[in-house]
Amino acid sequence: MSLFSPPDPAQSDYSHLEHLACGYWPSEVFFLALNFDLFAKIGTGIKNLGQFGLDHDLDPSGLQRLFPALQQLGLLEHEGGYWFPSSISRTYLDRKSPDCMLDFFLYRQYMQKGWGNLAEKIGPPAQPNITPESPYSERNFHYVKALDLLARQKGVEIVARTRKCAWQGPILDIGGGAGALSRAFLQERPEEYATVFDLAEVHKAARIIYPHPSDWRHLDYIEGDFSKHTFAGHEKFGLILMANFLHAYDAGTAKNLLTKACSLLADGGTLIIHDYFPDRQTSRNFKAILYDLHMLANTYNGTCHRSDKVINWLVDSGLSAPQALDLDSDSSLIIASQSGEPISVAPDWLQLAQEHGFRTGVLLEPRDVITAPWVALKCQFGCKKFAKGLQCPPFSMDADKTRQLLDSYTKCLLVEGTPPGHTFHQQLLDLERSVFLQGKHKALIFGAGPCSLCPTCDINKPCVKPGKARPAMEACGIDVYETMKKAGLGLSPRTAKDQYVKYVGLLLLE
C-alpha cells in the first residue's frame, strides 16, 4: 500500500499511522543524496565505497549505511559487488541526462520549509508536550512512555509468535523500559516472575506510567548499567528478553552485552531478541534499513545489526539453532535456546525467498492466482516458441487443469526476480527444494518464459531433464498480470530497451 493511499477499512493495527509518522525518513534520505549530487558522482557504477568516500570527502562508514537505504528506496541497484543508479535515477537525477529533473526535486526541498507554517494557516498551533529545551526528566519520561506504548502493541504479537516456545521463568527483561513486554508474557503465565533491568531514571518514569501496586505484581526492577552490573553466581533466568536494546550500541559493545545475557540463561532457557535487522528485508519490515539511519542521525553509536551477525554471536555463546522470523508489523525476532533442541517456529517463506535471490515475495491464497483460457492463445498467436518446447503450449497444462491443481493447495508464494532466465529458473528450483526439505512435500514451482534448460527441445521424445524442467505460469493459463495485481505488485509491458525487466515465478506450498 502506498503511503498516500487510504488504509484498508478493515485494518486494525497501527502500522499505517506509523508509516505516516515516519514519512519524512525517506524524503530526508532522498534530499541528502540530491544535495551530494550522488548519482552523477556514481556514474555507471562503483565498487569500493571506501575509496569513493575519500574521493568525494564523504564518510565511508556513513555511506555503508546510506547506500542500502537508497537501494531500498529504488534509487540504487547493487549487483556483482557494484553500486549503480537505478533506471529512474539515471533518467531524472543525473545532470548528464536530457530528462534530468534534479532542480525540480531540489525545489521541492526548498518548498518543504513552508510546511512549517501549515498549522498557522489553519489555526493557533498547539504547544508541543516536549521540545529539545525541555528538562531531561521530562524528555526521559516522554521517551519511556512512547516506547512503552509501542511495546504494548508489539508485545501482543511477540507473545503470539513465540507461543510454541516452551519457556519457563523467571524472566529477565534487559532494557525493558517500563516493562510492557514482560507484562505481556506474564499475562500468559501469571504464576511466573519477571525482573526488568534498566536505568534508574527509566524506573522512575515507569512508576509514574504504572502507578498502582497491582501493575507490579510478580514484577521487580533492577536499576543500573547492564554492562557493569554483577549478578550473583546462582542467578539464572528461564526467559531473557532483549527488545530494542542491541541497536543502541556499536557491534563490539552489542556482542559483549549479548554474550553476558547468554551467560545468565538457565539450562533449557530461551532468549528472545526483538529488533530491526537490515538484512530481514520483506514487504513487511522494509523500515529496518531506514531505522539504521535513524540511529546514525540520533544516537552516539547506535547501529541496527544484521540478523546473520547476531545469530553468529549467539552460536559463539553456545546457544543452539538460533532462528530469525519477521513479525507482521515492521520488525523481527531472533529466538535461541540453551536446551540443545531447535525451537519450533513457523517458517518465514518471504524471507526464504529473498535468501534465494528473489527481490520480493507475496503469500497468496490459490483463489488469488488468476487463470483464463485466453492466456494460452497469447502464446499461440504471439510467441515464436509456441509448440517448440515440451513445457510450452500445446503440451503444457491447460487453464482448467491448472485451476484444478491450484485448488488442491491452500497456500502459494509469488516471487519476483530478474534475468537471466536460466539463473531465475535455478533459483526457483533451489527454493522448491528448500521448502520440500522443510517438510512441504507438495512444493511445486511454475517459472517464467520458455524453458531454458536445453538449446533445443525434441518434442517427439520425452523431456531429457524432467527433474529440472518446469512450465511457465503463462504456459499453463495463469494470467500473470492480474495475479501480480492481486498480490499488490506492479507489472507492465516494457516500452524501451533500458526499462527494468521482471521475472515472476509461483511456488505452490501446501
Protein Blocks (a to p, Z undefined) as FASTA:
>chain_A
ZZkbccdfkbcbfklmmmmmmmmmmmmmmmmmmmnommmmnmnocfblmlmmmmnopafk
lmmmmmmmmmmnopacceehiacddfklmmmmcfkbmkbcklmmmmmmmmmmmmmmmmmm
noccdddfbdfkbcfklmmmmmmmmmmmmmmmmmmmmmmmmmmpccddddddehklnomm
mmmmmmmmmmbccdddddfklmmmmmmmmmcfklmgoiacdeddfklpccdfklccfbdc
dehklmmpcfklmmmmmmmmmmmpcehiacddddddfklccfklmmmmmmmmmmmmmmmk
lccddfklmmmmmmmnopahiacdddfblbdcddddfkopacdddddfklmmmmnopabd
cdddfklpccdfklmmmmmnopfkgopafkbcfkbccfklmmmmmmmpcbdcdddddddf
klmmmmmmmmmmmmmmnopakbccddedjdfkbmbdcfkbccfblmlgccdfklnopafk
lmmmmnopacdddfbfkbccdddddddfZZ
